[in-house]
Amino acid sequence: MNRRNSHGDGGADTETVLAAGCVLWRRSPHGGRLEIALVHRPRYDDWSHPKGKLKQGEDALRGAVREVAEETGMGCAPGAVLPTLHYVARGRPKEVRYWAAEAVDDETFVPNREVDRLVWLPPDMARNRLTYDHDRTLIDALLHALRPS
């Protein structure tokens, strides 16, 4: 299991689910504008960034790249570290580490049991499509990371 034990109030152990993912981006083949990939998970009927639980002992960055490949069928080139999100999912604390990652190949997406749809959207449309508010903050972080210095 991928959990970190931490002590909360009263000394009780709280199991935190550890996960990782990427805000996957590309330049549109039509006009070169920035597009962000979002995945639809039928189990939760939600739209999110590709992410998933880490395997036992797995490095977070390696897990993030693995999850992108599993959920989208694409390879990616990870870049800037994005904010780590902390929230409660299904009654348990969850920590998800994120990276900006450019899609390096444009393989054809094949729906699977975890992810049945993939869309590429401009940042404003992606922000509106995301189901959870905490995922929207990652789009702003990506735009900041990609801004020329």
N, C-alpha and C positions, 0 to 999 in steps of 0.2 A: 504494500500500500504506500501511496505517496502522501505522507502526512508528516507534519512537524508538530511535536507536542510543545505546547506552551502553557504556562500557568497563568490563569486568570484570577479573578477575585476568589478568595477562599481556598486557593491552592488546588482547585480542580483542574484536571487536564482538559484542554480543548484541542481537538484534532483539526488542523488546518489542511484543507485540500490544496496541494501545490499543482499549479498548471502554468502553461506558457503558450504564447501565440505571437502572431505577427499582424501588423497592419500592412497588408499586401498591396503594392501599388505598381502601376505601369504608366507609360505614356501611350495614349490611345493610338491605335494604328491609323485612325482617321483624324488627322489634325494635330496630333501630338499633345493633347491636353492631358492633365493628370487624371487618372482614374483609380479608384480604390475597390478592391474585391470584397464583397460581402457574401457570406454563406447562409443558407436557410437550413435550419435543423428541424426536421419534421417532428421529432420526439417532443420538442418544446414549442414548436411553431414560432420560432424566433429568427431574427436576422442578426448576425454578429460577425466579428472578425474571426478568422480561423484560429482555433485554440483548442487545447485539451489537457487532460491530466498528464503529469509526468510519470514515467515508469520508475520503478524502484531504483534509486541511485543515478537517475538520468540527469545530465547537465541541462539547465533550463533552456539555453540557446539551442542545443541539439534537439530538445523536445519541441521547441517552437518550430524549427525547420521541418521536423518529422510531421508535426500536425498539419502544416501547410501542405506538404506533399500528400498526406492521407486524405485531407478534406477537399483539396482542389485539384490534385493530380499535377501540380506545378512545382518546379524547383524555384528557389528564391535565393537572393543575395542579401543577407541581413546587414543592416546598417546601424543607425542610431538607436540607442536604448530609449524606449519610451516609458512613460510612467507605469509603475506596478499598481494594479488595481486590487483593492481589498473589499470584499463584500460577503454577504451571507447567501448561500445557494442551497436550497433544500434543507434548511436548518443548520447548515455547517459553515464555518468561516472558510473563505476561499481566497487564495492569493494567486494572481495571474500576472506573470512578468511578460512584457511585450517588447518587441523590436519593430522598427520600420524595416520592411524588406521589399526589394524590387523583384518582381517576377522575372525570371531569366529564361523561361521558355513558355510558349503559349500552347501547351498541350490541350487537347480537347477534354473538357470536363466530363466525367462520367459519374452520374448520380449514384449514390450508395446509401446504405441504411442510416448513416449518420448525417449526411448532407445530401439533400435532394435538388438544391438549386444553387447556382453561383451567378452573381451579377457583377459587372464592372460599372461603377457610377462615378460621376464627378463628385468632388468632396461635399458640396452642399446637398446633393441628392442622397449621397451615402449617409450623411448625418441624419437626414430625415427618415431614411429607411431603417436605421438601427432601432432595435426594440428597446434597449436599455440605455438610460441616460449616461451611466458610467462609461459606456463604449464610445459615446460621442466625444468625450474629452480627448480620446486618442487621435481623432482626426485633426484636432487643433495642434496636438503635439507633433503629429506627422508633418503638417504644413510648416510648422516652426523649424523642424529638423531639416526639411528640404529647402528652406529659404536660403538663397545665396548669401554668404557672409561678406 
